[in-house]
Amino acid sequence: MRVAFLTFFVVLIAAATSFAAPPRETPEEREVAATFDAARTALSEKRGSAVIPLLTRNSVKALESVRDAARQPGDAPLQRLEPAERFAAMGLRRYLGPAELRRMSVGDIANHALKAGWLGPNVISRSALGPVRVKGDRASGLLMVDNRPALVPADFVREGGAWRIDLASVFTFGSQMLKGFAAMAGKDETAYIGELLDRLPAKPGAMKAQ
């Protein structure tokens, strides 16, 4: 489950080493692929902060909401988040101390996550962007993992004339999964998330997940 902490950064924008990208037929498709490739390069070089400018404004706001909720003590800030964001915020509390959370930007957290190995390089190398479909100012690419389609597509939005990675579908899919699993277990979503996190080792001195 550690990969979930970086799902909103990495799963959609992981690097491809064994997958041959299909030909890009239009200039827009090539521009979308270029955004993906720029993020791929940054991730492979462990420069997580360089990915943040490649995200949509709403995606950045969502990540900032996760960080801000993790910074605040108690359960109330977490309850305002959807389950996927709540999972990420509770995970940040587990792996980063209060002082670290107060001083770190979203880019700082991305840098730390990559350098700390929250997502191994093997995960990055197994993923790639498949065929891309553009419709107006939105685009969607088939995300491939081990040459197989992933459950969540790679979505993009054109903002200010440039294509940006949109993480909305990642959050939505993650929240639906957590809601479903919690319901099947007959447990409150926050309690269920806490149990998932309890299976991971906590960083010494870090705030325990609520």
Helices and strands as residue ranges (DSSP letters): G 2-6, I 7-11, H 27-44, G 48-50, G 52-54, H 57-71, H 76-79, H 83-95, H 98-103, H 106-115, H 121-125, E 127-135, E 138-145, E 148-149, E 154-159, E 162-166, H 168-185, H 189-198
